[in-house]
Amino acid sequence: MAMTSQMSCSSMSNHTKERVTMAKVTLENFYSNLISQHEEREMRQQKLEKVMNQEGLGDEEKRIRRSEHARKETEFLRLKRTRLGLEDFESLKVIGRGAFGEVRLVQKKDTGHVYAMKILRKADMLEKEQVGHIRAERDILVEADSLWVVKMFYSFQDKMNLYLLMEFLPGGDMMTLLMKKDTLTEEATQFYIAETVLAIDSIHQLGFIHRDIKPDNLLLDSRGHVKLSDFGLCTGLKKAHRTEFYRNFNHSLPSDFTFQNMNSKRKAETWKRNRRQLAFSTVGTPDYIAPEVFMQNGYNKLCDWWSLGVIMYEILIGYPPFCSETPQETYRKVMNWRETLTFPPEVPISEKAKDLILRFCCESEYRIGAVGVEEIKTNPFFEGVYYDHISIYRIAHTDTICVALSSPTVSLTRIRLLSITESECPRGIAVCQKLSTIQNRSTPDR
C-alpha cells in the first residue's frame, strides 16, 4: 500500500503537487483558525467575568454586560464571514511605495472608516519567493492584539494583488521624523526607545523575532506613540539579510573608508540624501542588521536589540554608526563593529546613552536583554520612565497634526493630516495640536 502511494505521488505532475499542497495548507489553516477562534472567544469570556468580579457588579449589571458581550461576539463573527473586495473601498491617496507594491489611504464605503491599504503584487512576490513571508506578516498582524503593533482589520485578494487593511497612523514613521529633525533630544530619545523596547518585547512574547527593526518600521500615531510594522521580513527575506548576497565580499576592512574623513555634519547630509532611496530598494540597507544574522550560524531574538541600539545611535548622532556609501562597505563595518563603532566627539551625548548603545551593540551572548527585558527597562538611561503609564505620555513632532476625534469618518478634503496649519484644520470633528516638547508625564492626554 505504501509502495503504491509513493508511486502515485511520484507520477503526479508539478501542477498537481502544487494543488495538493495548497489544499493541504488550506485545510490546515481552516481547522487551525476554528480552534484559535474558539480559544480566543473563551479567553474573552473569562476576561469579562474576571473584570466584572473585580468591579463587584450585581447580578443584573452582569447580565447586561454579558448580553452586550454576546452581541459584540456575534457581530464580530458576522464581520469575519463578510467577503470584501476592492469595490468596498474608496482610494483617497497613495501614502507610501515599496519594492513590491504601495500603501494607499482608503475609506470603507459603508462605514466611512479610514484604513491604510497595503497592496502587494502577486507576480513580484512569487518571482522573489516571498509568499511565505507575506503569510508570516499577515499571521503576526492577526495574532498580535497589542498596543504596540499596527492592527490589521481585513485581508483579501484578487487575481493580481494581495490586500492588507491596517489601521492608519497619521504620525508617519521614525525615518521621516529623523530626516526632518536630524537628531532628537535625549529626553525624546528616552521616550521613543522605551516605547520601542516594549513594542519589541510584545512580539518576542508571541514567539516572533522581527529581524528588520529600523526607523522605517517604527510608525507613529497621532500622539507620537510607537507601533511596529512590516513583519514580512521575520524570516530574513531581503537580499540584505542573506549571507549569499555578501558571499564575494571580504569581511576585512579596506585601508581607507569613504566616510572616514567626513565630519558628522557631512556624514548626516550624505546619509539623508541616500536614505529614502534605500528604503524603496529590494536590497535595502544592512545598517541595522546584527552581525550574527549575516553569519547565519545561529541567532535569536537578541538580534532585534542590536538593531534598536543602532537606531538609538542614529537618533542622537544623526546617522547610524556603520553608514557608508555602499551596502558592501556598510556590511564590512558591521562585521568589524569593534573597530568601527565609535562616537564623534563633535556630537556630545551622555555617558548613560553611550553605555546603553554599547550594551545593545556588542557580542550577542553579552548583549543587554539576554536575561530578559527587565534588564533593559531598568537601565540607568531609562531613569524616570514609568512603563505602566507610558501610553499617557504626550510627545509629537513639531509639525501641527490634525487628529480626528469624534468619528473615524472623514472626507477626502480632510485627509491632510500632516504638516497643516491651524487655519486648515476642519472644525467640528478635529482638533489641532501644536506639540513641540514633551508634556508633563503626569498629565494624561485629553
C-alpha positions in Angstrom: 0.0 0.0 0.0 2.8 2.4 0.9 4.6 1.5 -2.3 1.5 2.3 -4.3 1.2 5.6 -2.6 4.8 6.5 -3.3 4.5 5.5 -6.9 1.3 7.5 -7.4 2.8 10.5 -5.7 5.9 10.4 -7.9 3.8 10.2 -11.0 1.9 13.4 -10.3 2.8 16.5 -12.3 4.2 19.5 -10.6 0.9 21.3 -11.1 -1.0 18.6 -9.3 1.5 18.5 -6.5 1.1 22.3 -6.0 -2.7 21.9 -5.9 -2.4 19.1 -3.4 -0.1 21.2 -1.3 -2.4 24.2 -1.4 -5.4 22.1 -0.5 -3.5 20.7 2.5 -2.4 24.2 3.6 -6.0 25.5 3.2 -7.5 22.7 5.3 -4.8 23.0 8.0 -5.4 26.8 8.2 -9.2 26.3 8.3 -9.2 24.0 11.2 -6.4 25.8 13.0 -8.4 29.0 12.7 -11.5 27.3 14.0 -9.6 26.1 17.1 -8.0 29.5 17.6 -11.3 31.4 17.3 -12.9 29.1 19.9 -10.0 29.5 22.3 -9.9 33.3 21.8 -13.7 33.5 22.4 -13.3 31.5 25.6 -10.5 33.8 26.8 -12.5 36.9 26.1 -15.4 35.5 28.1 -13.1 34.6 31.0 -11.6 38.1 30.9 -15.1 39.6 31.1 -16.1 37.5 34.1 -12.8 38.4 35.9 -13.3 42.1 35.3 -16.9 42.0 36.5 -15.9 40.2 39.6 -13.2 42.7 40.3 -15.6 45.6 39.9 -18.1 43.9 42.2 -21.1 44.1 39.8 -24.5 42.9 40.8 -26.3 40.1 39.0 -28.4 42.5 36.8 -25.4 44.5 35.8 -23.5 41.3 35.0 -26.5 40.1 32.9 -26.4 43.3 30.9 -22.7 43.1 30.4 -22.9 39.5 29.2 -25.7 40.3 26.8 -23.7 43.2 25.3 -20.6 41.0 25.1 -22.6 38.3 23.3 -23.9 40.9 20.8 -20.4 42.0 20.0 -19.1 38.5 19.6 -22.0 37.8 17.1 -21.2 41.0 15.2 -17.5 40.0 15.2 -18.3 36.6 13.7 -20.6 38.2 11.1 -17.8 40.6 10.0 -15.3 37.7 9.8 -17.7 35.9 7.4 -18.1 39.0 5.2 -16.3 38.8 1.9 -14.7 42.1 1.0 -13.3 43.3 -2.3 -11.6 46.4 -3.7 -15.0 47.7 -4.7 -15.9 48.1 -1.0 -13.2 50.8 -0.5 -12.6 54.3 -2.0 -9.0 55.1 -2.6 -8.1 58.5 -1.3 -4.3 58.9 -1.7 -1.1 57.0 -2.1 0.8 57.4 1.2 3.7 55.0 0.6 5.5 53.0 -2.0 7.8 49.9 -1.7 9.6 47.4 -3.7 6.6 45.1 -4.0 3.6 47.4 -4.1 2.2 50.5 -2.5 0.2 51.7 0.5 -3.0 53.7 0.0 -5.2 55.6 2.3 -8.7 54.2 1.7 -12.2 54.7 3.1 -14.6 51.9 3.6 -17.7 52.9 1.7 -20.4 51.6 4.1 -18.9 52.8 7.3 -16.6 55.7 6.3 -13.8 54.3 8.4 -10.3 55.1 7.1 -7.5 52.5 6.7 -4.1 52.1 5.3 -4.4 49.5 2.4 -1.1 47.6 1.7 -1.3 46.4 -1.9 1.2 43.6 -2.8 1.7 42.4 -6.4 1.4 38.6 -6.5 3.7 38.2 -9.5 6.5 40.1 -7.8 6.1 38.0 -4.6 6.1 34.7 -6.5 9.1 35.8 -8.6 11.1 36.7 -5.4 9.8 33.7 -3.4 8.1 35.8 -0.8 4.7 34.2 -0.4 5.7 32.6 2.9 7.0 35.9 4.3 3.8 37.7 3.4 1.8 34.9 5.1 4.1 35.5 8.1 3.3 39.2 8.1 -0.5 38.5 7.9 -0.3 35.9 10.7 1.6 38.2 13.2 -0.8 41.1 12.4 -3.7 38.9 13.2 -2.2 37.3 16.3 -0.7 40.4 17.8 -3.6 42.1 19.5 -1.2 44.6 21.0 -1.0 48.2 21.8 2.5 48.2 20.1 1.7 46.5 16.8 -0.1 48.0 13.8 -3.6 46.4 13.8 -4.9 44.6 10.7 -8.6 44.6 10.2 -9.2 42.8 6.9 -7.3 40.9 4.2 -8.4 39.7 0.7 -7.0 39.1 -2.7 -7.8 39.2 -6.4 -6.1 37.8 -9.5 -3.3 40.5 -9.4 -2.8 41.6 -5.8 -3.0 40.8 -2.1 -4.6 43.5 0.1 -3.9 44.0 3.8 -6.2 46.6 5.5 -4.4 48.1 8.5 -5.0 51.0 10.9 -3.9 54.3 9.5 -1.3 56.1 11.7 -1.1 59.8 10.8 2.2 60.4 12.6 4.3 59.0 9.8 7.4 57.0 10.7 10.6 57.5 12.5 12.7 57.7 9.3 10.7 60.7 8.1 10.9 62.3 11.5 14.7 61.9 11.6 15.0 63.3 8.1 13.1 66.4 9.2 14.8 66.8 12.6 18.3 65.4 12.1 18.6 64.5 15.8 16.3 64.4 18.8 17.0 65.4 22.4 17.9 62.7 24.9 14.6 63.2 26.6 12.7 62.5 23.4 15.1 59.6 22.6 14.4 58.1 26.0 10.7 58.1 25.3 10.9 56.6 21.8 13.5 53.9 22.7 11.5 53.0 25.8 8.3 52.5 23.8 10.2 50.5 21.2 11.6 48.3 23.9 8.0 47.5 24.9 7.0 47.0 21.3 9.8 44.6 20.5 9.2 42.7 23.7 5.5 42.3 22.8 6.3 40.4 19.6 9.0 38.4 21.4 6.4 37.2 23.8 4.4 35.9 20.9 7.3 33.9 19.8 8.3 36.1 16.8 11.7 37.7 16.0 11.2 40.8 13.9 14.7 40.8 12.3 14.1 44.1 10.5 13.8 46.7 13.2 14.7 50.1 11.6 13.3 53.6 11.6 11.1 52.9 8.5 9.2 50.2 10.5 8.6 52.4 13.6 5.3 54.1 12.9 3.9 56.9 15.0 0.3 57.6 15.9 -1.3 61.0 16.2 0.2 61.5 19.7 3.7 60.3 18.7 3.4 56.8 20.2 5.3 54.0 18.6 3.9 51.0 16.7 5.8 48.2 15.0 5.1 47.4 11.3 6.4 45.4 8.4 6.6 41.8 9.7 7.1 40.3 6.3 10.8 40.1 6.9 10.5 37.9 10.0 12.4 35.1 8.2 15.2 37.1 6.7 13.5 37.9 3.4 15.5 40.7 1.9 18.7 40.2 0.0 20.4 42.4 2.6 19.7 39.6 5.1 21.2 36.8 3.1 24.7 35.6 3.5 25.0 34.8 -0.2 24.4 38.4 -1.1 27.8 39.2 0.5 29.5 35.9 -0.4 32.0 37.6 -2.6 32.7 40.4 -0.2 35.8 40.4 2.0 35.0 40.7 5.7 38.1 42.7 6.3 38.0 46.5 6.2 39.7 48.4 3.4 42.6 50.6 4.4 40.7 53.7 3.6 36.9 54.3 4.3 34.9 56.5 2.0 33.3 58.1 5.1 36.3 58.1 7.5 37.4 61.7 6.7 34.0 63.2 6.8 32.8 65.2 9.9 29.5 64.4 11.5 27.6 67.1 9.5 28.7 65.7 6.1 28.0 62.2 7.2 24.5 63.1 8.2 23.9 65.0 5.0 25.1 62.1 2.8 23.1 59.6 4.8 19.9 61.6 4.5 20.5 62.1 0.7 20.6 58.3 0.1 18.2 57.2 2.9 14.8 57.3 1.2 16.1 55.6 -2.0 17.5 52.8 0.2 14.1 52.4 1.8 12.4 51.6 -1.5 15.1 49.2 -2.7 14.6 45.5 -2.8 18.1 45.1 -1.5 17.6 47.6 1.4 20.3 48.7 3.8 22.3 46.4 6.1 22.9 49.3 8.6 20.5 47.9 11.3 21.2 44.2 10.9 23.1 42.4 13.7 26.4 40.6 12.6 25.2 37.2 13.8 22.2 37.5 11.3 24.7 37.9 8.5 26.8 35.0 9.7 23.7 32.7 9.6 25.3 30.4 12.2 22.6 30.7 14.8 20.9 33.8 16.2 17.9 34.6 18.3 15.6 37.4 19.4 18.7 39.3 20.7 19.4 40.5 17.2 16.4 42.9 17.5 18.1 44.6 20.4 21.2 45.2 18.3 19.0 46.9 15.7 17.5 49.1 18.5 21.0 50.2 19.6 21.8 51.3 16.0 18.5 53.3 15.9 19.3 54.9 19.2 22.7 56.0 17.9 21.1 57.4 14.8 18.5 59.4 16.7 21.2 61.0 18.9 24.1 61.4 16.4 22.2 62.0 13.1 23.3 58.9 11.2 23.7 55.2 12.0 27.2 54.1 13.2 28.0 51.9 10.2 26.7 54.1 7.4 28.7 54.1 4.2 28.1 55.0 0.5 27.6 51.3 -0.5 25.9 48.3 1.2 29.1 46.4 0.8 31.1 48.9 2.8 28.4 49.1 5.4 28.4 45.3 5.7 32.2 45.3 6.3 31.8 47.9 9.0 29.1 45.9 10.8 31.2 42.8 10.7 34.1 44.7 12.1 32.0 46.7 14.7 34.7 46.5 17.4 36.8 48.9 15.3 34.1 50.9 13.6 31.5 51.6 16.4 32.8 55.0 17.6 31.2 58.2 18.8 32.1 61.5 17.1 33.5 64.0 19.7 31.7 66.9 18.0 28.3 65.4 18.8 28.2 65.2 22.6 25.8 62.7 24.2 25.6 61.5 27.8 27.6 58.6 29.2 24.4 56.8 30.1 23.3 57.0 26.4 26.7 55.7 25.2 26.7 52.9 27.7 23.2 51.7 26.6 24.2 51.8 22.9 27.3 49.8 23.6 25.2 47.3 25.7 22.9 46.9 22.7 25.6 46.7 20.0 28.0 44.0 21.3 28.5 40.2 21.2 25.1 38.6 21.4 26.0 36.5 24.5 26.8 39.7 26.4 24.0 41.8 24.9 21.6 43.6 27.2 18.3 41.7 27.2 19.9 38.3 27.3 18.5 37.7 30.7 15.1 39.3 30.0 13.6 42.6 29.0 13.7 43.9 32.6 17.4 44.2 32.3 16.8 46.8 29.6 13.9 48.6 31.3 15.9 49.1 34.4 19.0 50.5 32.6 20.0 54.0 34.1 19.3 55.6 30.7 15.6 55.0 31.4 15.6 56.5 34.8 12.2 58.3 35.4 10.3 56.3 32.8 7.1 54.8 34.2 6.4 52.0 31.8 2.9 51.2 33.2 1.8 54.7 32.3 3.8 55.4 29.2 0.8 55.4 27.0 -0.4 58.7 28.5 2.9 60.5 27.9 2.4 63.2 25.3 5.1 63.7 22.7 4.8 64.5 19.0 6.5 66.2 16.1 6.9 70.0 16.0 4.6 69.9 13.0 0.9 70.6 13.5 -1.1 67.4 13.4 -4.8 67.3 12.7 -6.4 64.5 14.7 -9.9 63.3 14.1 -11.5 62.8 17.5 -15.2 62.2 17.5 -15.5 60.0 14.4 -13.3 57.8 12.2 -15.4 59.0 9.3 -13.6 61.7 7.3 -13.9 63.1 3.8 -11.2 63.3 1.2 -10.8 67.1 1.8 -9.9 66.3 5.5 -7.2 63.7 4.8 -4.4 66.2 5.0 -3.2 65.1 8.4 0.5 66.0 8.3 2.2 69.4 8.3 -1.0 71.5 8.0 -1.6 74.9 9.5 -4.1 75.7 12.2 -6.4 77.6 9.7 -6.6 74.4 7.6 -7.8 72.2 10.4 -11.5 71.3 9.8 -13.7 72.3 12.7 -16.2 70.1 14.4 -14.6 66.7 14.2 -10.9 67.5 14.7 -8.5 69.4 16.9 -5.1 70.8 16.0 -2.3 70.3 18.5 1.0 72.2 18.3 3.2 69.7 20.2 6.8 70.7 20.2 8.0 69.3 23.5 7.3 66.5 25.9 4.5 67.5 28.2 4.4 66.8 31.9 4.5 63.0 32.3 1.8 63.1 34.9 -0.6 64.9 32.6 -2.9 62.4 30.8 -3.8 63.0 27.2 -7.0 64.9 26.9 
